[in-house]
Amino acid sequence: MEFKLISIAAFIAFYGCYFVKLFRQKKQGIQTDQIGKDKVGFVKFVEVTMKIAAVFVFVAGLVSIFIGTSHSPVAVRVMGAVMSVAGTIVFIAAVQTMRDSWRAGVSQNDKTELVTNGIYQISRNPAFLGFDLLYIGTLLIFFNWILCILTVFAVIMYHLQIVNVEEDFLLATFGNKYLQYKKKVCRYIGRKR
C-alpha cells in the first residue's frame, strides 16, 4: 500500500507541476505545448511519436499503480520509489528554473533564453531526466511487461527528442553560447572537467 501512495503522490506532484505551468503560461499568452507544431519530416515524427509514447507510458503507469501487483523484491521496489520521487523533484526544479522559457517541444517562433543556472548546472536536460526517473521508478515498483516495453519506448523517444531535435535547435538558436554550455554540463547528469 505504501508503494501505491508514494507513486500516486509522485504522479500528482509531477503532472500537477506540468499542468499548472501549462495553464499559467497560457494565461500569459505563451503556447507551452509546441510538440509537432510547425515541424516537418523527421523532427515532426520524433516529437509526435514522443508525445504518443508519453501518453501511453503515463496510462500504463497509472494502471500499474492501481492494479498494484509486482513480483519485484522489496529492495528493488524501494529503489523504484526513490527514483520516482527523485524524478519528480528534478522535473519540478527544471520547470521552475526555466520560468517562461519552458516549452514542451521546441518553438521556432518564441524568443526564449538559454537557461544554465540552478539544476541546469548539473544536467542539460533535467526535465527529461525527471520523466525517465519517474517512469523507470514506477516500472521497478510495479513491474509488468507492458509497462516495461512502454517505458523503454518512451525513454528512447525522449532521448531521440534531445539528440535529434532539442540539441540541434539550441545550437542553431544560441550558437557558441550553447557549445560552451555543452562542454561544461553532461546531457543527463554531471559536470565535465
CORDADA-V905402 format. One record per backbone hydrogen bond with DSSP energy under -0.5 kcal/mol. CO is the residue of the C=O (numbers start at 1). NH is the residue of the N-H. E is the energy in kcal/mol with one decimal. If there is no record, write none. Layout:
# CORDADA-V905402
CO_NH_E, CO_NH_E
This chain:
# CORDADA-V905402
1_5_-2.2, 2_6_-2.4, 3_7_-2.4, 4_8_-2.9, 5_9_-2.5, 6_10_-2.4, 7_11_-2.6, 8_12_-2.7, 9_13_-2.6, 10_14_-2.8, 11_15_-2.8, 12_16_-2.1, 13_17_-2.2, 14_18_-2.0, 15_19_-2.7, 16_20_-2.6, 17_21_-2.4, 18_22_-2.1, 19_23_-2.6, 20_24_-2.5, 21_25_-2.5, 22_26_-1.9, 23_27_-2.0, 24_28_-1.1, 25_30_-3.1, 26_29_-1.5, 29_31_-0.5, 30_32_-1.1, 32_34_-1.1, 32_104_-2.3, 34_37_-1.2, 36_39_-1.1, 40_43_-0.8, 40_44_-1.1, 41_45_-2.3, 42_46_-2.8, 43_47_-2.4, 44_48_-2.8, 45_49_-2.6, 46_50_-2.5, 47_51_-2.1, 48_52_-2.3, 49_53_-2.6, 50_54_-2.5, 51_55_-2.1, 52_56_-2.5, 53_57_-2.7, 54_58_-1.8, 55_59_-2.4, 56_60_-2.8, 57_61_-2.3, 58_62_-2.5, 59_63_-2.7, 60_64_-2.4, 61_65_-2.3, 62_66_-2.6, 63_67_-2.6, 64_68_-2.7, 73_77_-2.1, 74_78_-2.7, 75_79_-2.1, 76_80_-2.3, 77_81_-2.3, 78_82_-2.5, 79_83_-2.4, 80_84_-2.6, 81_85_-2.4, 82_86_-2.7, 83_87_-2.9, 84_88_-1.9, 85_89_-2.4, 86_90_-2.8, 87_91_-2.4, 88_92_-2.5, 89_93_-2.4, 90_94_-2.3, 91_95_-2.6, 92_96_-2.5, 93_97_-2.3, 94_98_-2.1, 95_99_-1.0, 98_101_-2.4, 99_102_-1.2, 103_105_-0.8, 104_34_-3.1, 104_35_-0.6, 106_108_-0.5, 110_112_-0.7, 113_115_-0.9, 114_116_-0.5, 117_120_-1.9, 118_121_-2.0, 119_122_-1.6, 119_123_-0.9, 122_190_-2.7, 123_126_-0.5, 125_129_-2.3, 126_130_-2.5, 127_131_-2.1, 128_132_-2.7, 129_133_-2.7, 130_134_-2.6, 131_135_-2.5, 132_136_-2.8, 133_137_-2.4, 134_138_-2.2, 135_139_-2.1, 136_140_-2.3, 137_141_-1.9, 138_142_-2.8, 144_148_-2.3, 145_149_-2.6, 146_150_-2.4, 147_151_-2.6, 148_152_-2.6, 149_153_-2.3, 150_154_-2.5, 151_155_-2.8, 152_156_-2.3, 153_157_-2.4, 154_158_-2.8, 155_159_-2.2, 156_160_-2.6, 157_161_-2.3, 158_162_-2.0, 159_163_-2.8, 160_164_-2.5, 161_165_-1.3, 161_166_-2.9, 162_167_-2.9, 165_169_-2.4, 166_170_-2.9, 167_171_-2.3, 168_172_-2.4, 169_173_-2.5, 170_174_-3.0, 171_175_-1.8, 174_177_-1.5, 175_178_-0.6, 175_179_-2.0, 176_180_-2.6, 177_181_-1.8, 178_182_-3.0, 179_183_-1.6, 180_184_-0.8, 181_184_-0.9, 181_185_-2.1, 184_192_-3.3, 186_124_-2.1, 187_125_-0.9, 190_186_-3.1
